[in-house]
Amino acid sequence: MEKTPSKLDLIEQYFGDFSDVQKQQLAALEGLYSDWNSKINVISRKDIEQLYRNHVLHSLAIAAVFTLPDNAKVLDLGAGGGFPGIPLAIFFPETEFLLADSVNKKLTVVQEVANAIGLKNVRTRHTRVEDIKDKKFDYVVSRAVAPLKDLWRWSKPLLLKRPSTGDHPASGLICLKGGDLAAEIAESGTRPRVVEVQELFPEDYFREKYLLYVHR
């Protein structure tokens, strides 16, 4: 009898080394987000049907390019419904994630999802990034939050000076963005490493989507 493909098959097509716990956590996301989305709209209605491609796999583009060190501290800036922070926290269970957003109801969803799947490495904070004064981070991650110049202006003061070691990148901002970014990059005054997401995951959805990395 032929096996019926699961939503996770798309993820496992590109990542083949998940533990049983990670597979269970990933598999639980669809039901949890569908349920919460019916109460608090954190993902567009049309997108919820493609949760694993449009949100989980997209978030994991960061994991396809970088290995985040154990015990590193990561800020998900403007975390929204938990992307890229929740998939990354599943992928890197020994890395600490703070998911921050100015909209508290979205963080309620994030914390409830994290609790439901047993993520011990996720914390949330209801705040504007400019108001974070008490913590520093090895990395700041974000997805489609603001122009690069603003992301870098907010991130730079919060970054520790962690050098690159082996597979681990130096401290910096890692963000997922789309469209023609030439003017945005020029205006930012940075020289990011740019990776085309479609080169990582050859799916039509990822055309003109990019990962940008600006090191500290």
Secondary structure, 3 states (H helix, E strand, C coil): CCCCCCCHHHHHHHCCCCCHHHHHHHHHHHHHHHHHHCCCCCCCHHHHCCHHHHHHHHHCHHHHHCCCCCCCEEEEECCCCCCCHHHHHHHCCCCEEEEEECCHHHHHHHHHHHHHCCCCCEEEEECCHHHCCCCCECEEEEECCCCHHHHHHHHHHHECCCCCECCECCCEEEEEEECCCHHHHHHHCCCCEEEEHHHHCCCHHHCCEEEEEEEC
